[in-house]
């Protein structure tokens, strides 16, 4: 079976590697254009492009696939490359471009998407982040037959995965990427045997995982400690949960619910206690959060005790003020 692969980040690279290891022919890879990254802001190839080049696969990087859009020449060149690839199916994983109908119709078996949620819950751009932020007990991967809607196509395969109490987006991402790679290989083997069953998504339970905005990183100490802790895990590694003390920005990378009683009259964000276990901060709903891993601007992530050696915090100070 010949496969066109479209994807960009690490999540997609894992799937591409699994397809290649399983022996599928991948004559063409589509990925996003190189982007500036790192301290020097030099152009950097996506993980998928790096993988494709390492395996000697032709790479196309159109800025758009819309023939009537802003970059019609890019779209026309991509269309010619896809037609020349003569693929049976296109596999899509976190590609980053909307696929117009001509793309969906081009391969014999259409386009299959690896989506990191249990559809129809968390359609959209940030399903891993939003599942953790919402306190979901489980997530998973859905292999979906793509249509013109936003993650609305028929489901072909699905497997569930528990979300651990300490899972971050980073740790959950890696497990879901591995699961997605395994499931797409299984889906293509089934497709080759004409043994895939398409199931329409339920009309109930639809939620949308909107793209993460950097503005969401600011901790709102009036929220409960439980909600803040989930957001800290959801925003690791990006954009990172942050608070301020005067002109200084402090990122919080790890925390835990503190069972100590909140002091009467304490303000939300007020530091209550500091000890070897961490920095206890008053939160909404009469709750307390203990900060255990922090980072100042330009610094490294440090355990609370090490962080305090270079950044003076004391009970009574109010974070976020």
ABEGO torsion letter per residue (X at the ends): XBBBBBBABAAAAAAAAAAAAAGBBBABBBBBBBBBBEAAGBBBBBAAAAAAAAAGBBBBBBABABAABABAAAAAAAAAAAAAAGBABBBBBGAGBBBBAAAAAABAAEBBBBBBBBOABGBEABAAAAAAAAGBABBEBBBBBBBABBGABBBABBBBBBBBAABBAAAAAAAAAAAAAAAAAAAAAAAAAGABBBBBBBABGBBBBBBBBAAAABBBAABBAAAAAAAAAAAOAOAEBBBBBEABBBBBABBBBBABBBBBGBBBGBBABBBAAEBBBBBBGGBBBBBABBBBBGBBBBBAAAAAAABBBBBGBBBGX
